[in-house]
Amino acid sequence: MTMPPAAVGFDDVVAAREVLRGVVTATPLLHSWVLSDRLGGPVYLKCENLQRTGSFKARGAYLRISRLTDAERSRGVVAASAGNHAQGVAFAAALLGARATVVVPEGAPLPKIAATRSYGAEIILHGARVEDALVRARALAREQGSIFIHPFEHPDIVAGQGTAGLEIVAQCPEVRTIVVPVGGGGLAAGIAIAAKGSNPAIRVIGVQAEAVAPFPASLAAGHPVPVESAPTMADGIAVAQPGGLAFGILAELADRIVTVSEEALSRALLLCLERAKQVVEPAGAAGVAALLDDPRCAEPPVVVVLSGGNIDPLLLAKVLRQGLSAAGRYLTFRCRLPDRPGALATLLAELADLGANVLDVVHARITPHLRVDEVEVQLQVETRGPGHCDEVIGQLRKSGYTLIFN
């Protein structure tokens, strides 16, 4: 195998492992029965959500700051992040005695901000996107004479993240495919170097959120290109343009880069919580989403990297509702009824007889499309899954109800 002509090689990742020994956690590899059944072969979850600071970012951040000179560390470090890199930098800086300032987008999740502050870092809110925060952080580093710690575009960052790949190969020597979330590409690049350097036959599949997916276009163009960002729950991988370093590595070593929808991310997060008992943020569940979308994309044994678990509880509640809906566990519809006493009670009684649990009812009596003798209700009901949804819909229609879905 020919390694890419990049500034990071397999030996760099091995050296990083020694620096990080005793600092970061060798995170567990858990067997996933439900995903194994879907793929027809063993699937394991690499639980970087259980890493110190709640994500893989502590690996690269510590290695980068540890290799600064004493004089450089005395000037302080500056970083920009949606949250996970912020925590990694703050954690590493505290251990290594460096003052840390972190610029985060104004909409960054509050738990990530609070955790970063708890490690002693100064927080500056700036801009709507990670790219805005990066511009401000670079300027701040110049103004203060501090060292800028990029979230993915540095050899030490890539080598540090790659230590997760060495752990995967040691924990599952027979691994054939590693599926890993991709934002700027530092984690995937590091894992690709570690995996291919250990066994060139290992396939590496990167996964991006459909809403912010610059890698497919960049690979087609042959160089990093930006894309227009759209809202996504996967804020941890919402990077509009790949780094040149990570891009060069992944262009050489990644076997595929795929994208997943917001619905797939919510279903994946639900599966992680319900079946694997792992709290994972949407970006961290991207690999699971890819397997749910296309179980044939990966040859078992498969290791899926759960890259982070720092999720705002409010977002978790919203995503779980969306995941339950995507999984056919919620059914939402509108229904027109005659405007007379007992009509709604009859409908609710029929739903009860069908075993559907009514969660919410909205009653509209005056809308432009209703006749004067009609009312419309919108209902959200809890079901036992897609088959039960079909049964409920079929029986209600058989009873003469007109159901409207939109």
VOPAGU-2260 file (C-alpha; in pm, 1 decimal, decimal comma):
REM VOPAGU-2260
SITE   aa  ch    i         X         Y         Z
SITE  MET   A    0       0,0       0,0       0,0
SITE  THR   A    1     120,9     351,6     -79,6
SITE  MET   A    2      44,6     606,1     188,7
SITE  PRO   A    3     -64,0     951,3      66,3
SITE  PRO   A    4     197,3    1224,6      29,8
SITE  ALA   A    5      57,4    1404,1     332,4
SITE  ALA   A    6     209,0    1540,8     649,9
SITE  VAL   A    7      65,7    1251,9     852,7
SITE  GLY   A    8     163,0     885,4     833,0
SITE  PHE   A    9      98,3     564,8    1020,5
SITE  ASP   A   10     405,8     612,8    1242,8
SITE  ASP   A   11     270,6     953,5    1349,0
SITE  VAL   A   12     -50,2     792,2    1473,3
SITE  VAL   A   13     145,8     525,5    1661,8
SITE  ALA   A   14     358,4     797,7    1824,9
SITE  ALA   A   15      40,5     988,8    1916,3
SITE  ARG   A   16     -92,7     681,8    2095,5
SITE  GLU   A   17     205,2     692,3    2333,2
SITE  VAL   A   18     152,2    1060,4    2411,4
SITE  LEU   A   19    -217,0    1002,4    2482,3
SITE  ARG   A   20    -170,0     690,6    2693,8
SITE  GLY   A   21    -326,7     756,4    3035,1
SITE  VAL   A   22    -477,2    1087,0    2918,4
SITE  VAL   A   23    -769,2     974,9    2703,5
SITE  THR   A   24    -986,8     667,2    2741,7
SITE  ALA   A   25    -955,3     356,9    2526,5
SITE  THR   A   26   -1328,0     359,5    2457,5
SITE  PRO   A   27   -1526,6      33,4    2448,7
SITE  LEU   A   28   -1636,0    -157,3    2139,7
SITE  LEU   A   29   -1991,7    -284,5    2183,7
SITE  HIS   A   30   -2159,3    -551,6    1974,7
SITE  SER   A   31   -2487,0    -433,7    1818,0
SITE  TRP   A   32   -2728,4    -723,7    1777,5
SITE  VAL   A   33   -2990,1    -519,1    1592,9
SITE  LEU   A   34   -2744,9    -384,0    1332,5
SITE  SER   A   35   -2578,8    -723,6    1299,6
SITE  ASP   A   36   -2916,5    -874,8    1213,8
SITE  ARG   A   37   -2977,0    -606,6     951,3
SITE  LEU   A   38   -2637,0    -654,0     785,8
SITE  GLY   A   39   -2615,6   -1029,3     822,0
SITE  GLY   A   40   -2281,8   -1013,5    1000,0
SITE  PRO   A   41   -2113,4    -864,9    1307,9
SITE  VAL   A   42   -2150,5    -491,1    1367,7
SITE  TYR   A   43   -1977,8    -312,8    1654,9
SITE  LEU   A   44   -2008,5      37,9    1795,1
SITE  LYS   A   45   -1691,0     228,8    1882,6
SITE  CYS   A   46   -1818,4     442,6    2169,9
SITE  GLU   A   47   -1630,1     769,6    2145,5
SITE  ASN   A   48   -1939,8     922,3    2304,4
SITE  LEU   A   49   -1792,6     775,7    2625,6
SITE  GLN   A   50   -1458,0     949,1    2570,3
SITE  ARG   A   51   -1339,9    1221,4    2809,1
SITE  THR   A   52   -1527,0    1543,3    2719,9
SITE  GLY   A   53   -1790,0    1328,2    2544,7
SITE  SER   A   54   -1624,3    1300,3    2202,1
SITE  PHE   A   55   -1309,9    1199,8    2013,1
SITE  LYS   A   56   -1192,5    1562,1    2002,9
SITE  ALA   A   57    -990,0    1531,9    2323,5
SITE  ARG   A   58    -743,9    1307,1    2137,2
SITE  GLY   A   59    -630,2    1557,1    1876,3
SITE  ALA   A   60    -658,2    1862,8    2098,7
SITE  TYR   A   61    -432,8    1716,9    2368,1
SITE  LEU   A   62    -170,2    1600,2    2119,9
SITE  ARG   A   63    -162,5    1939,9    1947,0
SITE  ILE   A   64    -128,7    2145,1    2266,6
SITE  SER   A   65     116,6    1900,5    2425,3
SITE  ARG   A   66     355,5    1960,1    2134,9
SITE  LEU   A   67     360,5    2336,9    2175,6
SITE  THR   A   68     669,4    2480,6    2338,9
SITE  ASP   A   69     645,4    2621,6    2690,3
SITE  ALA   A   70     672,8    2969,3    2540,2
SITE  GLU   A   71     386,4    2901,7    2298,8
SITE  ARG   A   72     163,1    2758,3    2570,6
SITE  SER   A   73     230,7    3063,6    2786,3
SITE  ARG   A   74      69,4    3278,5    2514,0
SITE  GLY   A   75    -255,8    3083,7    2544,4
SITE  VAL   A   76    -457,2    2894,6    2284,8
SITE  VAL   A   77    -761,7    2995,9    2081,0
SITE  ALA   A   78   -1008,9    2761,4    1911,0
SITE  ALA   A   79   -1337,5    2772,1    1723,9
SITE  SER   A   80   -1600,4    2501,8    1745,4
SITE  ALA   A   81   -1967,7    2408,0    1750,4
SITE  GLY   A   82   -1895,6    2250,4    2087,2
SITE  ASN   A   83   -1696,4    1926,2    2088,2
SITE  HIS   A   84   -1360,3    2067,0    1976,3
SITE  ALA   A   85   -1421,3    2348,6    2224,2
SITE  GLN   A   86   -1444,6    2099,2    2508,3
SITE  GLY   A   87   -1143,4    1905,3    2384,2
SITE  VAL   A   88    -927,5    2217,5    2370,3
SITE  ALA   A   89   -1047,5    2344,9    2708,1
SITE  PHE   A   90    -983,3    2003,8    2867,1
SITE  ALA   A   91    -635,2    1969,4    2716,0
SITE  ALA   A   92    -538,5    2327,9    2794,7
SITE  ALA   A   93    -638,4    2281,5    3159,5
SITE  LEU   A   94    -424,0    1967,3    3187,9
SITE  LEU   A   95    -126,5    2134,2    3019,9
SITE  GLY   A   96    -146,6    2468,1    3197,1
SITE  ALA   A   97    -246,5    2686,5    2902,1
SITE  ARG   A   98    -508,3    2961,8    2900,5
SITE  ALA   A   99    -786,1    2877,6    2651,9
SITE  THR   A  100   -1030,7    3100,7    2465,0
SITE  VAL   A  101   -1296,7    2937,6    2249,5
SITE  VAL   A  102   -1521,4    3103,8    1990,5
SITE  VAL   A  103   -1850,0    2920,4    1933,9
SITE  PRO   A  104   -2146,9    3000,9    1705,8
SITE  GLU   A  105   -2427,9    3185,6    1880,1
SITE  GLY   A  106   -2661,5    2888,8    1839,1
SITE  ALA   A  107   -2422,8    2631,3    1988,4
SITE  PRO   A  108   -2589,6    2388,0    2230,9
SITE  LEU   A  109   -2592,3    2522,0    2586,6
SITE  PRO   A  110   -2462,0    2200,3    2748,8
SITE  LYS   A  111   -2154,4    2212,1    2523,9
SITE  ILE   A  112   -2090,9    2574,6    2619,0
SITE  ALA   A  113   -2137,5    2502,7    2989,3
SITE  ALA   A  114   -1904,8    2202,4    2975,6
SITE  THR   A  115   -1637,6    2402,9    2794,0
SITE  ARG   A  116   -1659,4    2677,9    3052,0
SITE  SER   A  117   -1633,6    2419,9    3331,6
SITE  TYR   A  118   -1281,4    2332,0    3211,5
SITE  GLY   A  119   -1178,0    2692,9    3265,3
SITE  ALA   A  120   -1197,4    2826,9    2908,5
SITE  GLU   A  121   -1323,8    3173,2    2817,3
SITE  ILE   A  122   -1622,3    3151,4    2579,9
SITE  ILE   A  123   -1695,4    3402,5    2304,0
SITE  LEU   A  124   -2020,3    3369,1    2107,1
SITE  HIS   A  125   -1985,6    3481,2    1746,4
SITE  GLY   A  126   -2169,9    3423,8    1418,9
SITE  ALA   A  127   -2426,7    3173,2    1304,3
SITE  ARG   A  128   -2194,2    2904,1    1166,3
SITE  VAL   A  129   -1869,4    2731,9    1255,5
SITE  GLU   A  130   -1707,0    2913,8     962,9
SITE  ASP   A  131   -1796,1    3250,2    1121,9
SITE  ALA   A  132   -1647,0    3136,7    1451,8
SITE  LEU   A  133   -1329,0    3023,1    1275,3
SITE  VAL   A  134   -1275,8    3365,0    1118,2
SITE  ARG   A  135   -1318,7    3539,1    1453,5
SITE  ALA   A  136   -1093,4    3290,6    1633,1
SITE  ARG   A  137    -811,2    3336,8    1381,9
SITE  ALA   A  138    -835,7    3714,4    1417,6
SITE  LEU   A  139    -841,0    3686,6    1796,3
SITE  ALA   A  140    -530,5    3466,5    1794,8
SITE  ARG   A  141    -346,9    3727,9    1587,9
SITE  GLU   A  142    -460,3    4009,4    1815,8
SITE  GLN   A  143    -356,0    3828,8    2134,3
SITE  GLY   A  144     -47,5    3655,3    1998,6
SITE  SER   A  145    -204,3    3321,3    2096,9
SITE  ILE   A  146    -179,4    2986,2    1920,5
SITE  PHE   A  147    -477,5    2896,4    1704,9
SITE  ILE   A  148    -586,6    2531,9    1746,1
SITE  HIS   A  149    -770,8    2433,1    1429,9
SITE  PRO   A  150   -1044,3    2169,6    1472,8
SITE  PHE   A  151    -912,8    1947,8    1191,2
SITE  GLU   A  152    -651,5    2115,9     971,5
SITE  HIS   A  153    -325,1    2019,2    1145,6
SITE  PRO   A  154    -111,1    1702,1    1137,9
SITE  ASP   A  155    -120,4    1664,3    1518,1
SITE  ILE   A  156    -500,5    1686,1    1519,5
SITE  VAL   A  157    -529,6    1418,5    1249,8
SITE  ALA   A  158    -272,5    1192,8    1417,9
SITE  GLY   A  159    -441,9    1228,5    1755,7
SITE  GLN   A  160    -784,7    1142,3    1617,1
SITE  GLY   A  161    -627,0     847,5    1435,4
SITE  THR   A  162    -552,0     676,0    1765,8
SITE  ALA   A  163    -920,1     575,0    1771,6
SITE  GLY   A  164    -845,2     375,3    1456,6
SITE  LEU   A  165    -557,1     192,0    1622,9
SITE  GLU   A  166    -792,0      97,9    1906,7
SITE  ILE   A  167   -1052,3     -32,1    1660,2
SITE  VAL   A  168    -800,4    -259,3    1488,1
SITE  ALA   A  169    -673,2    -387,6    1824,5
SITE  GLN   A  170   -1024,9    -448,1    1958,5
SITE  CYS   A  171   -1158,9    -604,1    1636,3
SITE  PRO   A  172    -867,2    -743,9    1433,4
SITE  GLU   A  173   -1107,2    -901,6    1182,6
SITE  VAL   A  174   -1278,0    -567,5    1096,4
SITE  ARG   A  175   -1353,3    -528,4     724,7
SITE  THR   A  176   -1530,6    -190,4     721,1
SITE  ILE   A  177   -1510,6     117,1     942,2
SITE  VAL   A  178   -1795,0     369,6     911,1
SITE  VAL   A  179   -1717,8     713,3    1051,8
SITE  PRO   A  180   -1889,9    1055,2    1058,3
SITE  VAL   A  181   -1720,0    1328,5     853,1
SITE  GLY   A  182   -1727,4    1702,9     917,0
SITE  GLY   A  183   -1395,8    1869,4     842,3
SITE  GLY   A  184   -1250,6    1522,0     798,7
SITE  GLY   A  185    -988,2    1503,5    1073,7
SITE  LEU   A  186   -1132,9    1197,5    1248,3
SITE  ALA   A  187   -1199,4    1004,6     927,7
SITE  ALA   A  188    -855,6    1092,4     789,5
SITE  GLY   A  189    -679,6     980,0    1106,2
SITE  ILE   A  190    -876,8     657,1    1125,4
SITE  ALA   A  191    -812,1     588,5     756,6
SITE  ILE   A  192    -435,6     622,6     809,4
SITE  ALA   A  193    -445,1     396,7    1115,4
SITE  ALA   A  194    -672,3     135,5     955,0
SITE  LYS   A  195    -507,4     117,6     613,0
SITE  GLY   A  196    -164,3     122,2     773,2
SITE  SER   A  197    -262,8    -175,3     987,7
SITE  ASN   A  198    -444,1    -366,2     711,4
SITE  PRO   A  199    -481,9    -222,8     358,5
SITE  ALA   A  200    -791,0    -440,2     302,1
SITE  ILE   A  201    -998,4    -249,4     560,1
SITE  ARG   A  202   -1258,2     -28,3     391,1
SITE  VAL   A  203   -1327,4     318,5     532,8
SITE  ILE   A  204   -1665,5     481,3     463,4
SITE  GLY   A  205   -1724,6     842,8     560,7
SITE  VAL   A  206   -2072,1     978,9     633,0
SITE  GLN   A  207   -2192,5    1337,4     600,3
SITE  ALA   A  208   -2525,8    1503,2     674,5
SITE  GLU   A  209   -2713,4    1566,7     349,3
SITE  ALA   A  210   -2774,8    1928,3     450,8
SITE  VAL   A  211   -2402,5    2013,1     471,6
SITE  ALA   A  212   -2205,4    1768,1     257,5
SITE  PRO   A  213   -1903,3    1924,8      84,1
SITE  PHE   A  214   -1699,3    1606,7      38,9
SITE  PRO   A  215   -1888,5    1451,4    -256,5
SITE  ALA   A  216   -1858,6    1772,3    -459,0
SITE  SER   A  217   -1498,5    1822,9    -348,1
SITE  LEU   A  218   -1399,5    1470,2    -448,9
SITE  ALA   A  219   -1566,1    1521,7    -787,3
SITE  ALA   A  220   -1376,9    1849,5    -834,9
SITE  GLY   A  221   -1046,6    1708,8    -711,0
SITE  HIS   A  222   -1002,2    1978,6    -447,4
SITE  PRO   A  223   -1194,3    2119,1    -146,9
SITE  VAL   A  224   -1495,0    2323,7    -251,1
SITE  PRO   A  225   -1751,7    2493,5     -25,4
SITE  VAL   A  226   -2122,8    2418,7     -26,4
SITE  GLU   A  227   -2419,4    2621,0      87,3
SITE  SER   A  228   -2510,8    2520,8     439,9
SITE  ALA   A  229   -2865,2    2424,2     531,7
SITE  PRO   A  230   -3001,8    2369,5     881,5
SITE  THR   A  231   -2913,6    2029,5    1025,2
SITE  MET   A  232   -2946,5    1864,0    1364,0
SITE  ALA   A  233   -2593,8    1726,3    1309,4
SITE  ASP   A  234   -2414,7    2045,5    1412,8
SITE  GLY   A  235   -2096,2    1853,4    1498,1
SITE  ILE   A  236   -2030,7    1769,6    1131,0
SITE  ALA   A  237   -2184,5    2080,5     972,3
SITE  VAL   A  238   -1862,6    2202,3     807,0
SITE  ALA   A  239   -1917,7    2372,1     469,8
SITE  GLN   A  240   -1568,5    2310,2     326,6
SITE  PRO   A  241   -1321,9    2025,4     393,3
SITE  GLY   A  242    -973,5    2096,7     516,9
SITE  GLY   A  243    -701,3    2054,5     257,7
SITE  LEU   A  244    -502,8    1813,2     474,8
SITE  ALA   A  245    -796,4    1585,0     557,3
SITE  PHE   A  246    -925,7    1606,6     200,9
SITE  GLY   A  247    -595,3    1489,7      56,1
SITE  ILE   A  248    -585,0    1192,2     291,1
SITE  LEU   A  249    -946,2    1088,5     237,8
SITE  ALA   A  250    -926,4    1135,8    -139,7
SITE  GLU   A  251    -649,9     874,3    -133,2
SITE  LEU   A  252    -768,5     639,3     139,9
SITE  ALA   A  253   -1147,4     662,2     186,8
SITE  ASP   A  254   -1342,2     401,7      -6,9
SITE  ARG   A  255   -1670,4     595,4      -9,8
SITE  ILE   A  256   -1829,9     911,8     126,8
SITE  VAL   A  257   -2207,7     886,7     163,9
SITE  THR   A  258   -2475,2    1126,2     287,7
SITE  VAL   A  259   -2772,7    1074,6     518,4
SITE  SER   A  260   -3097,7    1264,8     565,2
SITE  GLU   A  261   -3226,7    1433,7     878,4
SITE  GLU   A  262   -3488,9    1159,1     910,2
SITE  ALA   A  263   -3218,9     891,4     897,0
SITE  LEU   A  264   -3018,6    1073,3    1164,5
SITE  SER   A  265   -3320,3    1086,3    1395,8
SITE  ARG   A  266   -3392,2     715,3    1343,4
SITE  ALA   A  267   -3028,0     634,8    1414,5
SITE  LEU   A  268   -3025,0     836,9    1733,5
SITE  LEU   A  269   -3340,2     659,1    1848,6
SITE  LEU   A  270   -3186,7     319,0    1775,0
SITE  CYS   A  271   -2869,0     406,0    1966,5
SITE  LEU   A  272   -3069,5     511,6    2269,0
SITE  GLU   A  273   -3335,8     242,4    2261,6
SITE  ARG   A  274   -3139,3     -63,1    2148,1
SITE  ALA   A  275   -2773,5      11,9    2227,2
SITE  LYS   A  276   -2843,2     216,8    2543,3
SITE  GLN   A  277   -2603,6     486,0    2419,9
SITE  VAL   A  278   -2673,9     860,4    2436,4
SITE  VAL   A  279   -2535,7     994,1    2108,2
SITE  GLU   A  280   -2563,1    1334,0    1941,5
SITE  PRO   A  281   -2701,1    1339,9    1585,0
SITE  ALA   A  282   -2356,2    1390,0    1426,1
SITE  GLY   A  283   -2224,8    1098,9    1629,9
SITE  ALA   A  284   -2501,2     872,2    1498,4
SITE  ALA   A  285   -2432,3     946,0    1130,5
SITE  GLY   A  286   -2259,3     611,5    1074,8
SITE  VAL   A  287   -2555,0     422,7    1217,4
SITE  ALA   A  288   -2785,6     625,5     991,4
SITE  ALA   A  289   -2582,6     516,7     688,1
SITE  LEU   A  290   -2624,4     149,2     778,9
SITE  LEU   A  291   -2998,8     191,9     834,5
SITE  ASP   A  292   -3028,8     361,3     493,6
SITE  ASP   A  293   -2823,0     102,2     305,7
SITE  PRO   A  294   -2721,2    -211,8     495,9
SITE  ARG   A  295   -2536,5    -335,2     184,7
SITE  CYS   A  296   -2291,2     -43,9     185,6
SITE  ALA   A  297   -2060,0    -208,3     439,1
SITE  GLU   A  298   -1904,4    -553,8     447,5
SITE  PRO   A  299   -1907,8    -716,7     795,0
SITE  PRO   A  300   -1748,1    -724,0    1037,5
SITE  VAL   A  301   -1827,8    -353,2    1059,9
SITE  VAL   A  302   -1722,7    -100,1    1321,2
SITE  VAL   A  303   -1933,3     215,3    1338,8
SITE  VAL   A  304   -1779,7     510,7    1520,3
SITE  LEU   A  305   -2019,2     690,4    1758,0
SITE  SER   A  306   -1814,5    1008,2    1749,2
SITE  GLY   A  307   -1984,2    1209,2    2023,8
SITE  GLY   A  308   -2255,4    1214,2    2286,6
SITE  ASN   A  309   -2288,2    1582,5    2377,3
SITE  ILE   A  310   -2652,1    1653,6    2299,6
SITE  ASP   A  311   -2876,5    1923,2    2441,1
SITE  PRO   A  312   -3162,2    1750,8    2630,5
SITE  LEU   A  313   -3414,4    1977,1    2456,3
SITE  LEU   A  314   -3280,5    1876,4    2116,4
SITE  LEU   A  315   -3279,0    1513,0    2228,5
SITE  ALA   A  316   -3649,4    1532,4    2309,9
SITE  LYS   A  317   -3726,9    1684,2    1967,1
SITE  VAL   A  318   -3511,0    1437,1    1778,9
SITE  LEU   A  319   -3660,2    1141,6    1962,8
SITE  ARG   A  320   -4008,7    1255,9    1864,7
SITE  GLN   A  321   -3893,4    1283,9    1503,5
SITE  GLY   A  322   -3724,1     945,7    1525,8
SITE  LEU   A  323   -4035,4     783,1    1667,4
SITE  SER   A  324   -4237,9     933,3    1384,4
SITE  ALA   A  325   -3986,0     816,1    1122,9
SITE  ALA   A  326   -3995,6     467,8    1276,4
SITE  GLY   A  327   -4375,6     453,8    1245,7
SITE  ARG   A  328   -4433,6     483,3    1620,2
SITE  TYR   A  329   -4623,4     812,3    1591,0
SITE  LEU   A  330   -4912,0     872,1    1352,9
SITE  THR   A  331   -5034,2    1225,5    1283,5
SITE  PHE   A  332   -5340,9    1298,8    1071,3
SITE  ARG   A  333   -5639,0    1530,6    1030,0
SITE  CYS   A  334   -5997,1    1407,6    1017,5
SITE  ARG   A  335   -6326,6    1582,5     938,7
SITE  LEU   A  336   -6622,3    1505,2    1162,3
SITE  PRO   A  337   -6988,2    1607,2    1170,6
SITE  ASP   A  338   -7036,2    1899,0    1411,2
SITE  ARG   A  339   -7259,6    1724,4    1659,3
SITE  PRO   A  340   -7224,6    1603,2    2019,9
SITE  GLY   A  341   -7037,0    1275,7    2059,2
SITE  ALA   A  342   -6866,0    1271,0    1716,7
SITE  LEU   A  343   -6517,1    1323,7    1861,0
SITE  ALA   A  344   -6585,1    1080,2    2146,7
SITE  THR   A  345   -6681,1     813,5    1893,3
SITE  LEU   A  346   -6357,0     862,3    1699,5
SITE  LEU   A  347   -6148,0     849,8    2017,9
SITE  ALA   A  348   -6327,3     535,5    2132,2
SITE  GLU   A  349   -6250,5     368,0    1799,9
SITE  LEU   A  350   -5882,2     458,9    1834,2
SITE  ALA   A  351   -5881,9     316,0    2185,9
SITE  ASP   A  352   -6034,6      -8,8    2059,5
SITE  LEU   A  353   -5754,1     -26,6    1800,4
SITE  GLY   A  354   -5490,0       7,2    2073,5
SITE  ALA   A  355   -5368,1     351,6    1959,0
SITE  ASN   A  356   -5278,7     590,0    2239,6
SITE  VAL   A  357   -5391,8     947,7    2170,0
SITE  LEU   A  358   -5116,7    1196,3    2255,7
SITE  ASP   A  359   -5264,8    1521,4    2128,5
SITE  VAL   A  360   -5592,2    1654,0    1986,2
SITE  VAL   A  361   -5640,2    1992,8    1815,6
SITE  HIS   A  362   -6003,6    2085,4    1745,8
SITE  ALA   A  363   -6078,1    2339,0    1466,6
SITE  ARG   A  364   -6434,8    2456,3    1417,5
SITE  ILE   A  365   -6387,0    2754,0    1186,2
SITE  THR   A  366   -6160,0    2725,0     881,7
SITE  PRO   A  367   -6229,4    2834,3     520,4
SITE  HIS   A  368   -6255,2    2480,9     377,9
SITE  LEU   A  369   -6506,3    2346,8     633,3
SITE  ARG   A  370   -6880,3    2339,1     587,9
SITE  VAL   A  371   -7088,6    2489,8     863,1
SITE  ASP   A  372   -7189,6    2141,6     982,8
SITE  GLU   A  373   -6830,7    2010,1    1001,1
SITE  VAL   A  374   -6534,5    2030,2    1236,1
SITE  GLU   A  375   -6179,0    1915,9    1183,7
SITE  VAL   A  376   -5953,1    1751,9    1436,9
SITE  GLN   A  377   -5580,2    1691,1    1417,1
SITE  LEU   A  378   -5462,2    1395,0    1618,0
SITE  GLN   A  379   -5124,1    1256,0    1711,0
SITE  VAL   A  380   -5138,7     896,5    1827,7
SITE  GLU   A  381   -4879,9     651,1    1952,2
SITE  THR   A  382   -4871,8     314,0    1777,4
SITE  ARG   A  383   -4674,0      -8,8    1800,0
SITE  GLY   A  384   -4499,1      42,9    1467,0
SITE  PRO   A  385   -4560,8      66,8    1090,2
SITE  GLY   A  386   -4786,0    -239,9    1076,5
SITE  HIS   A  387   -5004,9    -104,5    1353,1
SITE  CYS   A  388   -5019,2     235,1    1174,7
SITE  ASP   A  389   -5152,2      62,7     863,0
SITE  GLU   A  390   -5410,8    -124,3    1071,4
SITE  VAL   A  391   -5533,7     197,7    1237,1
SITE  ILE   A  392   -5555,6     385,5     906,9
SITE  GLY   A  393   -5733,0      97,8     732,4
SITE  GLN   A  394   -5992,1      50,2    1006,9
SITE  LEU   A  395   -6070,2     422,6    1034,2
SITE  ARG   A  396   -6122,9     446,8     660,0
SITE  LYS   A  397   -6338,4     134,5     671,6
SITE  SER   A  398   -6549,5     311,4     936,3
SITE  GLY   A  399   -6607,4     597,8     693,8
SITE  TYR   A  400   -6357,5     855,3     820,2
SITE  THR   A  401   -6168,5    1072,4     569,5
SITE  LEU   A  402   -5805,9    1104,3     681,7
SITE  ILE   A  403   -5579,1    1383,2     561,6
SITE  PHE   A  404   -5198,5    1351,8     585,0
SITE  ASN   A  405   -4969,7    1649,8     525,3
